[in-house]
């Protein structure tokens, strides 16, 4: 079961995605449970970044009704591979620093995924990598790696504490997409202790406090791709029946 704090954040994120859909050339549907799993892997891998590969879920095409509701005025129907399907199961492919996390030798991962991916080996359609304590804005290395992606690239920025060797970094220019824009700080007996601390969005299984999450997607041409976080049936969480 997905944590309540994450569901609350997802609802706000989806509303922002809907309100701003005219600013995007396309959209993707990412199941919430995949995001929860990726967060768990991300904290287990600290201080490294992690690289995740996805394929489209061929058994779950996006309905025409959903497409009509979520696409914007600038929508391009055949922009990338897997565009008409939900994003499938995540696969942890690599971990490392901001450069090495992208560079996975093809021969190293071919056998690793052969049992569940057949002859396609390491060639996933979509990719995501994490930015521990850093904004979700593509670097030059991210943009270069995206040139080999047939689907979309995603970045998950995670602000957390204790920081360890990774103090929060936000000195980068770009459009940011937080999952939750305002976080209410809990009041109570112990609130005096945290007056100089950031409000907490949630808690990771590793014990880290999560202060913020950012999620973006982009195409290799540089255009932004809208993201909606959905249940397993492809319904965006928190938008209501009438959207």
C-alpha positions as CSV (number, residue, x, y, z in Angstrom):
1,X,0.0,0.0,0.0
2,X,1.4,3.4,-1.0
3,X,2.2,5.7,1.9
4,X,-0.4,8.5,2.5
5,X,2.1,11.3,2.3
6,X,3.2,10.2,-1.1
7,X,-0.4,9.9,-2.3
8,X,-1.1,13.5,-1.1
9,X,2.0,14.7,-3.0
10,X,1.0,12.9,-6.1
11,X,-2.5,14.4,-6.1
12,X,-1.0,17.9,-6.1
13,X,1.5,17.0,-8.8
14,X,-1.2,15.6,-11.1
15,X,-3.3,18.7,-10.7
16,X,-0.3,20.8,-11.8
17,X,0.3,18.5,-14.7
18,X,-3.4,18.9,-15.8
19,X,-3.4,22.6,-15.4
20,X,-0.2,23.0,-17.5
21,X,-0.9,20.4,-20.1
22,X,-0.9,22.9,-23.0
23,X,2.8,23.6,-22.4
24,X,3.8,20.0,-23.2
25,X,4.2,18.1,-26.5
26,X,3.2,14.7,-25.0
27,X,2.6,13.0,-21.7
28,X,3.4,9.7,-20.0
29,X,1.6,7.7,-17.3
30,X,3.8,6.4,-14.5
31,X,2.3,4.1,-11.9
32,X,2.6,5.4,-8.4
33,X,3.8,2.0,-7.0
34,X,6.8,2.2,-9.4
35,X,7.7,5.6,-8.0
36,X,7.5,4.2,-4.4
37,X,9.8,1.3,-5.3
38,X,12.3,3.7,-7.0
39,X,12.4,5.9,-3.9
40,X,13.2,2.8,-1.8
41,X,16.0,1.8,-4.2
42,X,17.3,5.4,-4.3
43,X,17.8,5.6,-0.5
44,X,19.4,2.2,-0.3
45,X,21.9,3.3,-2.9
46,X,23.0,6.5,-1.3
47,X,25.3,8.4,-1.9
48,X,25.1,7.1,-5.5
49,X,22.6,8.0,-8.1
50,X,20.6,5.1,-9.6
51,X,19.6,4.4,-13.2
52,X,16.2,2.8,-13.9
53,X,15.0,1.2,-17.1
54,X,11.4,0.7,-18.2
55,X,9.5,-0.7,-21.1
56,X,5.9,0.1,-22.1
57,X,3.2,-2.1,-20.6
58,X,1.9,-3.6,-23.8
59,X,-1.2,-5.0,-22.1
60,X,-2.2,-1.5,-20.9
61,X,-2.8,0.9,-23.8
62,X,-3.9,4.4,-22.9
63,X,-7.5,4.8,-23.8
64,X,-8.6,7.4,-26.3
65,X,-10.8,9.0,-23.6
66,X,-7.8,9.4,-21.3
67,X,-5.7,10.7,-24.2
68,X,-8.3,13.4,-25.0
69,X,-8.4,14.5,-21.3
70,X,-4.7,14.7,-20.7
71,X,-3.1,15.9,-23.9
72,X,-2.5,19.6,-24.5
73,X,-3.0,21.9,-27.4
74,X,0.5,21.2,-28.7
75,X,0.3,17.4,-28.5
76,X,2.4,15.3,-30.9
77,X,0.9,11.8,-31.2
78,X,4.0,10.0,-32.5
79,X,6.8,11.7,-30.7
80,X,8.5,8.7,-29.0
81,X,8.4,5.0,-28.6
82,X,5.9,3.5,-26.2
83,X,3.8,6.7,-26.1
84,X,0.4,5.0,-26.2
85,X,1.1,2.6,-23.3
86,X,1.4,2.9,-19.5
87,X,5.0,2.7,-18.3
88,X,5.9,-0.8,-17.2
89,X,7.8,-2.3,-14.3
90,X,11.1,-0.5,-13.3
91,X,14.4,-2.3,-13.5
92,X,17.4,-1.2,-11.4
93,X,20.2,-1.1,-14.0
94,X,23.1,0.8,-12.5
95,X,24.4,3.0,-9.7
96,X,27.2,5.5,-9.6
97,X,28.2,9.1,-9.9
98,X,26.5,11.6,-12.2
99,X,28.7,10.5,-15.1
100,X,29.1,6.7,-14.7
101,X,25.5,6.0,-13.9
102,X,24.6,6.6,-17.5
103,X,27.3,4.5,-19.0
104,X,26.4,0.9,-18.8
105,X,28.4,-1.5,-21.1
106,X,25.9,-3.3,-23.3
107,X,27.6,-6.7,-22.7
108,X,27.5,-6.2,-18.9
109,X,23.7,-6.1,-18.7
110,X,22.6,-8.3,-21.6
111,X,22.6,-11.5,-19.5
112,X,21.3,-9.6,-16.4
113,X,17.9,-9.0,-18.0
114,X,17.8,-11.9,-20.5
115,X,15.3,-13.9,-18.5
116,X,12.6,-11.3,-18.3
117,X,13.4,-9.3,-21.4
118,X,14.4,-11.8,-24.0
119,X,16.7,-10.9,-26.8
120,X,16.3,-7.2,-26.3
121,X,18.9,-7.2,-23.5
122,X,19.6,-3.8,-22.0
123,X,17.7,-1.7,-24.5
124,X,14.9,-0.3,-22.4
125,X,12.5,2.2,-24.0
126,X,12.3,4.7,-21.1
127,X,14.9,5.7,-18.5
128,X,15.0,7.5,-15.1
129,X,17.9,8.5,-12.9
130,X,17.9,10.1,-9.5
131,X,19.5,13.3,-8.3
132,X,20.2,12.8,-4.6
133,X,19.9,16.2,-2.8
134,X,19.8,18.0,-6.2
135,X,17.1,19.6,-8.3
136,X,15.6,17.6,-11.2
137,X,17.1,19.6,-14.0
138,X,19.1,17.8,-16.8
139,X,22.8,18.3,-16.8
140,X,24.9,18.2,-20.0
141,X,25.6,14.5,-19.4
142,X,21.9,13.9,-19.0
143,X,21.1,15.5,-22.3
144,X,23.9,13.5,-24.0
145,X,22.6,10.2,-22.6
146,X,19.0,11.1,-23.7
147,X,20.1,11.0,-27.4
148,X,20.1,7.2,-27.3
149,X,16.6,6.9,-25.7
150,X,13.8,5.8,-27.8
151,X,11.1,6.8,-25.3
152,X,11.6,9.5,-22.6
153,X,14.1,10.3,-20.0
154,X,13.0,11.1,-16.4
155,X,14.8,12.6,-13.5
156,X,13.8,12.3,-9.8
157,X,15.2,14.9,-7.5
158,X,15.2,14.0,-3.8
159,X,15.9,16.5,-1.0
160,X,16.6,14.7,2.3
161,X,18.4,14.6,5.6
162,X,20.7,13.6,7.1
163,X,22.6,14.8,4.1
164,X,25.9,13.0,4.6
165,X,28.3,13.9,1.8
166,X,25.5,15.4,-0.4
167,X,24.4,18.9,0.8
168,X,21.3,20.2,-1.1
169,X,22.3,21.7,-4.5
170,X,19.9,23.9,-6.5
171,X,22.3,26.2,-8.4
172,X,20.9,25.1,-11.8
173,X,18.6,26.9,-14.3
174,X,15.5,25.1,-15.6
175,X,11.8,24.5,-15.0
176,X,11.2,22.6,-11.8
177,X,8.3,20.3,-11.0
178,X,7.9,19.6,-7.3
179,X,5.5,16.9,-6.2
180,X,4.2,19.1,-3.4
181,X,4.6,22.9,-3.5
182,X,3.8,23.6,0.2
183,X,4.5,21.5,3.2
184,X,2.9,22.2,6.5
185,X,5.2,21.8,9.5
186,X,3.7,19.8,12.3
187,X,3.1,21.7,15.5
188,X,3.5,20.3,19.0
189,X,5.7,19.8,22.0
190,X,8.8,19.1,20.0
191,X,8.3,21.8,17.4
192,X,10.8,24.1,19.1
193,X,13.6,21.7,18.3
194,X,12.9,21.9,14.5
195,X,12.5,25.7,14.1
196,X,15.6,25.9,12.0
197,X,14.9,22.6,10.1
198,X,13.0,22.1,6.9
199,X,9.4,20.7,7.0
200,X,9.2,17.0,6.4
201,X,7.3,15.6,3.4
202,X,7.7,11.9,4.4
203,X,10.1,9.3,5.8
204,X,12.2,6.8,3.8
205,X,12.5,3.2,4.9
206,X,16.2,3.9,5.6
207,X,15.1,6.5,8.2
208,X,16.0,9.6,6.1
209,X,13.6,12.5,6.3
210,X,12.3,13.5,2.8
211,X,12.0,17.3,2.5
212,X,11.1,17.5,-1.2
213,X,10.6,15.5,-4.4
214,X,10.9,16.7,-8.0
215,X,10.0,14.8,-11.1
216,X,10.5,15.8,-14.8
217,X,10.5,14.0,-18.1
218,X,12.0,15.1,-21.4
219,X,12.5,14.0,-25.0
220,X,15.9,13.7,-26.7
221,X,15.0,16.8,-28.8
222,X,14.8,18.8,-25.5
223,X,11.1,19.3,-25.2
224,X,9.4,18.6,-21.9
225,X,7.1,15.7,-21.4
226,X,4.2,15.9,-19.0
227,X,4.0,13.2,-16.3
228,X,0.9,11.9,-14.6
229,X,1.2,9.5,-11.7
230,X,-1.5,6.8,-11.9
231,X,-2.9,3.7,-10.3
232,X,-2.4,0.3,-11.9
233,X,-5.4,0.8,-14.2
234,X,-3.9,4.1,-15.5
235,X,-6.1,6.5,-13.6
236,X,-4.3,9.7,-12.4
237,X,-4.6,9.9,-8.7
238,X,-6.4,12.9,-7.1
239,X,-8.0,14.4,-10.1
240,X,-11.5,13.1,-9.4
241,X,-14.0,11.5,-11.8
242,X,-14.6,14.7,-13.9
243,X,-11.0,16.0,-14.1
